[in-house]
Amino acid sequence: MRGGGHKDVEQTNYRYQVAVYGDRRSYIRRDGAEFLFGSDKKKRYRDVWERDGRRCVDCGLLLPFEAMHPHHRLERSKGGDDSLANLETLCSADHRQKHRHWR
């Protein structure tokens, strides 16, 4: 770890720690949920896209990386995080369908 380890940061209603591991940084929430940002988030999305066979998990449409929509199975606002287990690849139509309640 660099930068002296973990550093507490106040954000929204949760208390986070900023974890720094080499060149990787993430927010760790009190309950252990991890949130990535910047290039680390893009790398995670690429890992999800490749894990899912570069296809939408709902309709099976083959997607270029730029067209994939990373979907959080459990919304971040409801306790979900950026873990591989909580992310899936969707096409834009299926992602809109999953979030139709937002409209």
DOPABA-945590 format. One record per residue: x negated, y, z of N, C-alpha, C in turn; residue number from 1. Coordinates in steps of 0.02 Angstrom, whole numbers, plus 50000, padded with zeros to 5 digits. Each point is the difference from the previous one (the first is absolute). Example, Ala and Ser with C-alpha at 12.3 -4.5 7.8 and 13.67 -1.06 7.14 Angstrom:
<node n_X="49340" n_Y="49716" n_Z="50390" ca_X="50045" ca_Y="50059" ca_Z="50000" c_X="49955" c_Y="50060" c_Z="50000" n="1"/>
<node n_X="50018" n_Y="50053" n_Z="49964" ca_X="49958" ca_Y="50059" ca_Z="50003" c_X="50039" c_Y="50055" c_Z="50037" n="2"/>
This chain:
<node n_X="49959" n_Y="49941" n_Z="50000" ca_X="50041" ca_Y="50059" ca_Z="50000" c_X="49957" c_Y="50062" c_Z="50000" n="1"/>
<node n_X="50024" n_Y="50050" n_Z="49967" ca_X="49964" ca_Y="50063" ca_Z="50002" c_X="50044" c_Y="50053" c_Z="50031" n="2"/>
<node n_X="49972" n_Y="50056" n_Z="50015" ca_X="50039" ca_Y="50055" ca_Z="50029" c_X="50020" c_Y="49987" c_Z="50072" n="3"/>
<node n_X="49965" n_Y="49956" n_Z="50035" ca_X="50013" ca_Y="49990" ca_Z="50070" c_X="50059" c_Y="49955" c_Z="50015" n="4"/>
<node n_X="50025" n_Y="49962" n_Z="49951" ca_X="50054" ca_Y="49953" ca_Z="50013" c_X="50068" c_Y="50030" c_Z="49984" n="5"/>
<node n_X="50048" n_Y="49987" n_Z="50044" ca_X="50068" ca_Y="50023" ca_Z="49988" c_X="50010" c_Y="50070" c_Z="50027" n="6"/>
<node n_X="50042" n_Y="50038" n_Z="49966" ca_X="50015" ca_Y="50067" ca_Z="50023" c_X="50076" c_Y="50006" c_Z="50001" n="7"/>
<node n_X="50029" n_Y="50022" n_Z="50055" ca_X="50073" ca_Y="50007" ca_Z="50006" c_X="50024" c_Y="50060" c_Z="49960" n="8"/>
<node n_X="50057" n_Y="49992" n_Z="49968" ca_X="50030" ca_Y="50054" ca_Z="49960" c_X="50074" c_Y="50000" c_Z="50015" n="9"/>
<node n_X="50029" n_Y="50057" n_Z="50014" ca_X="50072" ca_Y="50005" ca_Z="50009" c_X="50032" c_Y="50010" c_Z="49932" n="10"/>
<node n_X="50052" n_Y="49960" n_Z="49985" ca_X="50036" ca_Y="50009" ca_Z="49937" c_X="50071" c_Y="49974" c_Z="50009" n="11"/>
<node n_X="50049" n_Y="50036" n_Z="49977" ca_X="50071" ca_Y="49985" ca_Z="50007" c_X="50016" c_Y="49977" c_Z="50071" n="12"/>
<node n_X="50037" n_Y="49945" n_Z="50007" ca_X="50021" ca_Y="49976" ca_Z="50066" c_X="49954" c_Y="49946" c_Z="50028" n="13"/>
<node n_X="49948" n_Y="49982" n_Z="49964" ca_X="49956" ca_Y="49946" ca_Z="50020" c_X="49931" c_Y="50026" c_Z="50017" n="14"/>
<node n_X="49963" n_Y="49962" n_Z="50038" ca_X="49930" ca_Y="50016" ca_Z="50012" c_X="49959" c_Y="49953" c_Z="49957" n="15"/>
<node n_X="49955" n_Y="50030" n_Z="49960" ca_X="49959" ca_Y="49962" ca_Z="49954" c_X="49927" c_Y="50002" c_Z="50022" n="16"/>
<node n_X="49963" n_Y="49952" n_Z="49977" ca_X="49927" ca_Y="50003" ca_Z="50003" c_X="49976" c_Y="49998" c_Z="49928" n="17"/>
<node n_X="49948" n_Y="50038" n_Z="49986" ca_X="49968" ca_Y="49996" ca_Z="49935" c_X="49944" c_Y="49951" c_Z="50006" n="18"/>
<node n_X="50006" n_Y="49944" n_Z="49965" ca_X="49948" ca_Y="49948" ca_Z="50002" c_X="49955" c_Y="50009" c_Z="49939" n="19"/>
<node n_X="49935" n_Y="50000" n_Z="50011" ca_X="49952" ca_Y="50007" ca_Z="49945" c_X="49956" c_Y="49939" c_Z="50000" n="20"/>
<node n_X="50002" n_Y="49962" n_Z="49946" ca_X="49960" ca_Y="49939" ca_Z="49992" c_X="49959" c_Y="50008" c_Z="49937" n="21"/>
<node n_X="49938" n_Y="50021" n_Z="50005" ca_X="49959" ca_Y="50012" ca_Z="49941" c_X="50031" c_Y="50057" c_Z="49960" n="22"/>
<node n_X="50021" n_Y="49986" n_Z="49937" ca_X="50030" ca_Y="50052" ca_Z="49958" c_X="50076" c_Y="49996" c_Z="50001" n="23"/>
<node n_X="50029" n_Y="49958" n_Z="50042" ca_X="50072" ca_Y="49991" ca_Z="50003" c_X="50028" c_Y="50034" c_Z="50062" n="24"/>
<node n_X="50053" n_Y="50040" n_Z="49990" ca_X="50032" ca_Y="50033" ca_Z="50056" c_X="50075" c_Y="49985" c_Z="49999" n="25"/>
<node n_X="50029" n_Y="49993" n_Z="50057" ca_X="50072" ca_Y="49989" ca_Z="50003" c_X="50027" c_Y="50027" c_Z="50066" n="26"/>
<node n_X="50065" n_Y="50013" n_Z="50001" ca_X="50034" ca_Y="50016" ca_Z="50063" c_X="50024" c_Y="49936" c_Z="50031" n="27"/>
<node n_X="49990" n_Y="49992" n_Z="50064" ca_X="50025" ca_Y="49942" ca_Z="50037" c_X="50051" c_Y="50028" c_Z="50051" n="28"/>
<node n_X="50062" n_Y="49978" n_Z="49993" ca_X="50051" ca_Y="50022" ca_Z="50047" c_X="49996" c_Y="49959" c_Z="50064" n="29"/>
<node n_X="50028" n_Y="50024" n_Z="50053" ca_X="49998" ca_Y="49966" ca_Z="50065" c_X="50019" c_Y="49927" c_Z="49996" n="30"/>
<node n_X="50051" n_Y="49984" n_Z="49959" ca_X="50024" ca_Y="49931" ca_Z="49996" c_X="49958" c_Y="49957" c_Z="49953" n="31"/>
<node n_X="49944" n_Y="50028" n_Z="49974" ca_X="49955" ca_Y="49963" ca_Z="49958" c_X="50012" c_Y="50008" c_Z="49926" n="32"/>
<node n_X="50053" n_Y="50034" n_Z="49980" ca_X="50014" ca_Y="50011" ca_Z="49929" c_X="49945" c_Y="50042" c_Z="49969" n="33"/>
<node n_X="49980" n_Y="49982" n_Z="49939" ca_X="49944" ca_Y="50034" ca_Z="49966" c_X="50026" c_Y="50039" c_Z="49940" n="34"/>
<node n_X="49976" n_Y="50061" n_Z="49992" ca_X="50018" ca_Y="50042" ca_Z="49944" c_X="49937" c_Y="50023" c_Z="49964" n="35"/>
<node n_X="49997" n_Y="49989" n_Z="49936" ca_X="49943" ca_Y="50019" ca_Z="49959" c_X="50014" c_Y="50066" c_Z="49965" n="36"/>
<node n_X="49948" n_Y="50033" n_Z="49976" ca_X="50009" ca_Y="50061" ca_Z="49961" c_X="49944" c_Y="50007" c_Z="49949" n="37"/>
<node n_X="50011" n_Y="50042" n_Z="49951" ca_X="49950" ca_Y="50014" ca_Z="49949" c_X="49984" c_Y="49939" c_Z="49957" n="38"/>
<node n_X="49936" n_Y="49991" n_Z="49985" ca_X="49979" ca_Y="49946" ca_Z="49956" c_X="50011" c_Y="49932" c_Z="50032" n="39"/>
<node n_X="50001" n_Y="49995" n_Z="50067" ca_X="50013" ca_Y="49937" ca_Z="50033" c_X="50072" c_Y="49976" c_Z="49986" n="40"/>
<node n_X="50047" n_Y="50047" n_Z="49998" ca_X="50069" ca_Y="49983" ca_Z="49985" c_X="50006" c_Y="49974" c_Z="49928" n="41"/>
<node n_X="49966" n_Y="50033" n_Z="49954" ca_X="50003" ca_Y="49979" ca_Z="49930" c_X="49970" c_Y="49930" c_Z="49992" n="42"/>
<node n_X="49945" n_Y="49985" n_Z="50036" ca_X="49970" ca_Y="49933" ca_Z="49998" c_X="50049" c_Y="49948" c_Z="50027" n="43"/>
<node n_X="50036" n_Y="50017" n_Z="50054" ca_X="50049" ca_Y="49953" ca_Z="50029" c_X="50056" c_Y="49987" c_Z="49950" n="44"/>
<node n_X="50024" n_Y="50053" n_Z="49967" ca_X="50053" ca_Y="49991" ca_Z="49950" c_X="49977" c_Y="49956" c_Z="49943" n="45"/>
<node n_X="49937" n_Y="50008" n_Z="49979" ca_X="49973" ca_Y="49958" ca_Z="49946" c_X="49996" c_Y="49927" c_Z="50024" n="46"/>
<node n_X="49981" n_Y="49988" n_Z="50062" ca_X="49999" ca_Y="49932" ca_Z="50028" c_X="50069" c_Y="49969" c_Z="49999" n="47"/>
<node n_X="50051" n_Y="50039" n_Z="50018" ca_X="50069" ca_Y="49975" ca_Z="50000" c_X="50022" c_Y="49983" c_Z="49929" n="48"/>
<node n_X="49986" n_Y="50045" n_Z="49953" ca_X="50018" ca_Y="49990" ca_Z="49930" c_X="49968" c_Y="49937" c_Z="49973" n="49"/>
<node n_X="49937" n_Y="49989" n_Z="50015" ca_X="49966" ca_Y="49939" ca_Z="49977" c_X="50027" c_Y="49938" c_Z="50035" n="50"/>
<node n_X="50013" n_Y="50005" n_Z="50065" ca_X="50029" ca_Y="49944" ca_Z="50037" c_X="50067" c_Y="49978" c_Z="49970" n="51"/>
<node n_X="50040" n_Y="50050" n_Z="49978" ca_X="50066" ca_Y="49986" ca_Z="49973" c_X="49998" c_Y="49982" c_Z="49925" n="52"/>
<node n_X="49941" n_Y="49986" n_Z="49974" ca_X="49994" ca_Y="49979" ca_Z="49930" c_X="50012" c_Y="50056" c_Z="49950" n="53"/>
<node n_X="49992" n_Y="50062" n_Z="50023" ca_X="50009" ca_Y="50059" ca_Z="49958" c_X="50072" c_Y="50005" c_Z="49974" n="54"/>
<node n_X="50046" n_Y="49973" n_Z="50038" ca_X="50071" ca_Y="49998" ca_Z="49981" c_X="50043" c_Y="50027" c_Z="50056" n="55"/>
<node n_X="50059" n_Y="50025" n_Z="49980" ca_X="50052" ca_Y="50020" ca_Z="50048" c_X="50024" c_Y="49936" c_Z="50034" n="56"/>
<node n_X="50001" n_Y="50000" n_Z="50066" ca_X="50020" ca_Y="49939" ca_Z="50035" c_X="50075" c_Y="49987" c_Z="49995" n="57"/>
<node n_X="50040" n_Y="50050" n_Z="49980" ca_X="50072" ca_Y="49990" ca_Z="49992" c_X="50019" c_Y="49975" c_Z="49931" n="58"/>
<node n_X="49977" n_Y="50034" n_Z="49947" ca_X="50022" ca_Y="49982" ca_Z="49932" c_X="49946" c_Y="49964" c_Z="49959" n="59"/>
<node n_X="49938" n_Y="50000" n_Z="50024" ca_X="49946" ca_Y="49965" ca_Z="49964" c_X="49968" c_Y="50040" c_Z="49944" n="60"/>
<node n_X="50019" n_Y="50063" n_Z="49991" ca_X="49972" ca_Y="50041" ca_Z="49947" c_X="49925" c_Y="50009" c_Z="50010" n="61"/>
<node n_X="49961" n_Y="49988" n_Z="49948" ca_X="49927" ca_Y="50011" ca_Z="50002" c_X="49987" c_Y="50075" c_Z="49999" n="62"/>
<node n_X="49960" n_Y="50023" n_Z="50048" ca_X="49990" ca_Y="50072" ca_Z="50008" c_X="49926" c_Y="50019" c_Z="49997" n="63"/>
<node n_X="49984" n_Y="50055" n_Z="49964" ca_X="49932" ca_Y="50027" ca_Z="50008" c_X="49996" c_Y="50032" c_Z="50070" n="64"/>
<node n_X="49941" n_Y="50005" n_Z="50027" ca_X="49992" ca_Y="50026" ca_Z="50068" c_X="50032" c_Y="50069" c_Z="50008" n="65"/>
<node n_X="49993" n_Y="50042" n_Z="49950" ca_X="50026" ca_Y="50069" ca_Z="50005" c_X="50077" c_Y="50001" c_Z="50005" n="66"/>
<node n_X="50034" n_Y="49946" n_Z="49980" ca_X="50073" ca_Y="49998" ca_Z="50001" c_X="50028" c_Y="49964" c_Z="50061" n="67"/>
<node n_X="49956" n_Y="49970" n_Z="50040" ca_X="50026" ca_Y="49963" ca_Z="50058" c_X="50023" c_Y="50047" c_Z="50054" n="68"/>
<node n_X="50052" n_Y="49979" n_Z="50036" ca_X="50025" ca_Y="50038" ca_Z="50057" c_X="49989" c_Y="49958" c_Z="50062" n="69"/>
<node n_X="49954" n_Y="50019" n_Z="50044" ca_X="49990" ca_Y="49963" ca_Z="50062" c_X="50059" c_Y="50011" c_Z="50046" n="70"/>
<node n_X="50030" n_Y="49946" n_Z="50024" ca_X="50059" ca_Y="50005" ca_Z="50043" c_X="49984" c_Y="49971" c_Z="50068" n="71"/>
<node n_X="50018" n_Y="50038" n_Z="50053" ca_X="49992" ca_Y="49976" ca_Z="50068" c_X="50062" c_Y="49960" c_Z="50018" n="72"/>
<node n_X="49993" n_Y="49936" n_Z="50013" ca_X="50057" ca_Y="49958" ca_Z="50018" c_X="50035" c_Y="50027" c_Z="50062" n="73"/>
<node n_X="49961" n_Y="50016" n_Z="50051" ca_X="50026" ca_Y="50033" ca_Z="50059" c_X="49976" c_Y="50073" c_Z="49995" n="74"/>
<node n_X="50047" n_Y="50046" n_Z="49994" ca_X="49982" ca_Y="50070" ca_Z="49991" c_X="49953" c_Y="50024" c_Z="50055" n="75"/>
<node n_X="49954" n_Y="50044" n_Z="49981" ca_X="49954" ca_Y="50028" ca_Z="50049" c_X="50037" c_Y="50036" c_Z="50056" n="76"/>
<node n_X="50055" n_Y="50033" n_Z="49983" ca_X="50038" ca_Y="50036" ca_Z="50050" c_X="50034" c_Y="49953" c_Z="50050" n="77"/>
<node n_X="50004" n_Y="49936" n_Z="49983" ca_X="50032" ca_Y="49951" ca_Z="50044" c_X="49948" c_Y="49952" c_Z="50031" n="78"/>
<node n_X="49937" n_Y="50020" n_Z="49997" ca_X="49947" ca_Y="49960" ca_Z="50032" c_X="49957" c_Y="49961" c_Z="49953" n="79"/>
<node n_X="50013" n_Y="50003" n_Z="49935" ca_X="49958" ca_Y="49965" ca_Z="49951" c_X="49933" c_Y="50034" c_Z="49992" n="80"/>
<node n_X="49952" n_Y="49965" n_Z="49968" ca_X="49934" ca_Y="50028" ca_Z="49990" c_X="49976" c_Y="49986" c_Z="49929" n="81"/>
<node n_X="49936" n_Y="50013" n_Z="49987" ca_X="49970" ca_Y="49991" ca_Z="49934" c_X="49964" c_Y="49933" c_Z="49994" n="82"/>
<node n_X="50020" n_Y="49950" n_Z="50039" ca_X="49968" ca_Y="49935" ca_Z="49996" c_X="50021" c_Y="49964" c_Z="49936" n="83"/>
<node n_X="49958" n_Y="49953" n_Z="49977" ca_X="50017" ca_Y="49961" ca_Z="49941" c_X="50066" c_Y="49963" c_Z="50008" n="84"/>
<node n_X="50013" n_Y="49976" n_Z="50060" ca_X="50061" ca_Y="49962" ca_Z="50013" c_X="50063" c_Y="50043" c_Z="49994" n="85"/>
<node n_X="49993" n_Y="50066" n_Z="50009" ca_X="50058" ca_Y="50044" ca_Z="49998" c_X="50009" c_Y="50035" c_Z="49932" n="86"/>
<node n_X="49957" n_Y="49987" n_Z="49953" ca_X="50004" ca_Y="50033" ca_Z="49935" c_X="50016" c_Y="49951" c_Z="49945" n="87"/>
<node n_X="50038" n_Y="50023" n_Z="49950" ca_X="50013" ca_Y="49960" ca_Z="49941" c_X="50003" c_Y="50045" c_Z="49939" n="88"/>
<node n_X="49990" n_Y="49970" n_Z="49941" ca_X="49999" ca_Y="50036" ca_Z="49937" c_X="50070" c_Y="50001" c_Z="49969" n="89"/>
<node n_X="50023" n_Y="50059" n_Z="49982" ca_X="50065" ca_Y="50007" ca_Z="49966" c_X="49993" c_Y="50044" c_Z="49939" n="90"/>
<node n_X="50045" n_Y="49990" n_Z="49951" ca_X="50005" ca_Y="50046" ca_Z="49944" c_X="50042" c_Y="50060" c_Z="50023" n="91"/>
<node n_X="50001" n_Y="50054" n_Z="49962" ca_X="50036" ca_Y="50060" ca_Z="50022" c_X="50075" c_Y="49987" c_Z="50009" n="92"/>
<node n_X="50030" n_Y="49962" n_Z="49955" ca_X="50072" ca_Y="49987" ca_Z="50005" c_X="50018" c_Y="49962" c_Z="50063" n="93"/>
<node n_X="49961" n_Y="49948" n_Z="50016" ca_X="50014" ca_Y="49961" ca_Z="50060" c_X="49984" c_Y="50039" c_Z="50064" n="94"/>
<node n_X="49949" n_Y="50044" n_Z="49996" ca_X="49984" ca_Y="50041" ca_Z="50058" c_X="50057" c_Y="50049" c_Z="50014" n="95"/>
<node n_X="50026" n_Y="50031" n_Z="49947" ca_X="50058" ca_Y="50045" ca_Z="50008" c_X="50059" c_Y="49962" c_Z="50030" n="96"/>
<node n_X="50012" n_Y="49939" n_Z="49977" ca_X="50055" ca_Y="49960" ca_Z="50025" c_X="49992" c_Y="49985" c_Z="50075" n="97"/>
<node n_X="49939" n_Y="49984" n_Z="50021" ca_X="49988" ca_Y="49986" ca_Z="50071" c_X="50013" c_Y="50061" c_Z="50044" n="98"/>
<node n_X="49988" n_Y="50060" n_Z="49972" ca_X="50008" ca_Y="50061" ca_Z="50039" c_X="50061" c_Y="50041" c_Z="49979" n="99"/>
<node n_X="50050" n_Y="49967" n_Z="49973" ca_X="50060" ca_Y="50035" ca_Z="49979" c_X="50035" c_Y="50035" c_Z="50058" n="100"/>
<node n_X="49991" n_Y="49975" n_Z="50062" ca_X="50029" ca_Y="50030" ca_Z="50058" c_X="49970" c_Y="50069" c_Z="50017" n="101"/>
<node n_X="49943" n_Y="50017" n_Z="49969" ca_X="49968" ca_Y="50065" ca_Z="50012" c_X="50037" c_Y="50057" c_Z="49965" n="102"/>
<node n_X="50039" n_Y="49983" n_Z="49948" ca_X="50032" ca_Y="50052" ca_Z="49961" c_X="50062" c_Y="50027" c_Z="50033" n="103"/>
